[in-house]
Amino acid sequence: MISNTLSIVLILNILFAIAIIFLERKKPSTSLAWLMLLLLLPNVGFIIYLLFGKNLSRKKIFEITKEEADTINTALEDQKLKLKTNSLKFNDPSIEQYKDMLYMHLTHSESILTQNNSIEIFTDGNYKFESLINSIQSAKDHIHMVYFIIKNDSLGNKIVYELTKKAEEGVEIRFLYDAIGSHSLPRNFFKNLKQAGGEAVAFFPIMIPFFNLNINYRNHRKIAVIDGIEGFIGGFNIGDEYLSLNKKMGYWRDSHIKITGDAVHMLQTRFLFDWRSANSEKLEINPKYFPKINSTGNSAIQIISSGPDSELEQIKYGYLKMISSAKKSIYIQTPYFVPDESILNGLKLACLSGIDVKIMIPNKPDHMFVYWASSSYASELIKAGAECYIYEKGFIHAKTIVVDGKIASVGTANMDVRSFKLNFEVNAFIYDSVVSNEFKLIFEKDINDCTQITQEIYDNRSLIIKFKESISRLLSPLL
């Protein structure tokens, strides 16, 4: 009897392994990690795989009409032609050297370049949410928001209260939140907003408690669009801890930007596609959502989205292109540093080429395995010549990369495999030497609140820490 049971378990495990290797066609490192899990946890490993390993790249998550596709393709082809014929005029002549990157995002990410944007940078949650609330209060027509996390606390209730007031005034309110990121919300959290005429829906909602086949694929985006004129994008979620009110995490250091200019239309388009995927309402791309914006800004921006519904890894390719274009410096701030081999090798090559590579990660982990894996990968770059800084003031959640003080990326994507492959993310790629240099100066200021990890310090770590790093590194393709 026991032998028969073991045989069945063995056969099932073999079938599961075949499915992972031949049907899903995952990367070898990821497949090996899942196979190891199946070996250690027979059958149970497959249940975990159903929850966390399912491939969405063949599914059509976001709907787009033929008319919308034709409009977007016309704009894309026009910009590609101008780039090829050197007829595209740049507000900032210095960004002409990045024409190949602009073209890559046009072809690989279908991202239109806009050049009339003004950018305001926020690194403190109090100022970011003060600005957001002021924009909400000034809204005249509509407010569209998507956040990975909104919490049932003072800030969360304040945001919903302000949205409810605007709904009562007749302003269209649409709020999209992630079902897993915001899993602790009470069922009646948006009751008053909905009664006032506003809408709030969950992305990939939990239909069966404790069993969600989409649990590993989350909408990690943080976007707010006000009247189609102002847009917010970055790392801050909605909750008191993002105002530095969580004693455990301490000061919350993040990066967020407010955009005024035509790039807001790209954020609006991203929201509308996300909303359609989570709602039975087939929201049309109404001209009122894309008003003419009178902006005097000169910042060039491409809004890049990526997610598990595509195998293209658009944001990761953007990071790779930035890294390969560096001539002097690469500054990276990320809460989770679990790069894949391409990013890791790109950064190593930059170090070995004499480029100033600096990486800043937290000292206060909110995910232990990711924390130890980050430490392991950072040590590899230290050996290649990079400088690694541990942020001591609180928790650094910023997702920024700045190259040569000329181009920058800020948004929701961490420097890790999860953001590259599993989460739905969005970043603003900024071609502006003034704004990019401001991000560079912010990084250099943050160094004052950091401890630099040298090779000597890393070599003297304890055996227990070495063991934690080794296990975490082994599991990194699944993190």
Sequence and secondary structure as in RCSB ss.txt:
>XXXX:A:sequence
MISNTLSIVLILNILFAIAIIFLERKKPSTSLAWLMLLLLLPNVGFIIYLLFGKNLSRKKIFEITKEEADTINTA
LEDQKLKLKTNSLKFNDPSIEQYKDMLYMHLTHSESILTQNNSIEIFTDGNYKFESLINSIQSAKDHIHMVYFII
KNDSLGNKIVYELTKKAEEGVEIRFLYDAIGSHSLPRNFFKNLKQAGGEAVAFFPIMIPFFNLNINYRNHRKIAV
IDGIEGFIGGFNIGDEYLSLNKKMGYWRDSHIKITGDAVHMLQTRFLFDWRSANSEKLEINPKYFPKINSTGNSA
IQIISSGPDSELEQIKYGYLKMISSAKKSIYIQTPYFVPDESILNGLKLACLSGIDVKIMIPNKPDHMFVYWASS
SYASELIKAGAECYIYEKGFIHAKTIVVDGKIASVGTANMDVRSFKLNFEVNAFIYDSVVSNEFKLIFEKDINDC
TQITQEIYDNRSLIIKFKESISRLLSPLL
>XXXX:A:secstr
 HHHHHHHHHHHHHHHHHIIIIIS   HHHHHHHHHHHHHSTTHHHHHHHHHT   TTS  S   HHHHHHHHHH
HHHHHHHHHTT    SSGGGGGGHHHHHHHHHHS    EEEEEEEEEEEHHHHHHHHHHHHHH SSEEEEEES B
 SSHHHHHHHHHHHHHHHTT EEEEEEETTTTTT  TTTTHHHHHTT EEEEES  SBTTB TTTT  B  EEEE
ETTTEEEEES  BSGGGGT  TTT EEEEEEEEEESTHHHHHHHHHHHHHHHH SS     GGGS        EE
EEEEEE TT SS HHHHHHHHHHHH SSEEEEE S EE  HHHHHHHHHHHHTT EEEEEEESS SSHHHHHHHH
HHHHHHHHHT EEEEE SEEE   EEEETTTEEEEES  EEHIIIIISBEEEEEEE HHHHHHHHHHHHHHGGGE
EEE HHHHHT  HHHHHHHHHHHHHGGG 
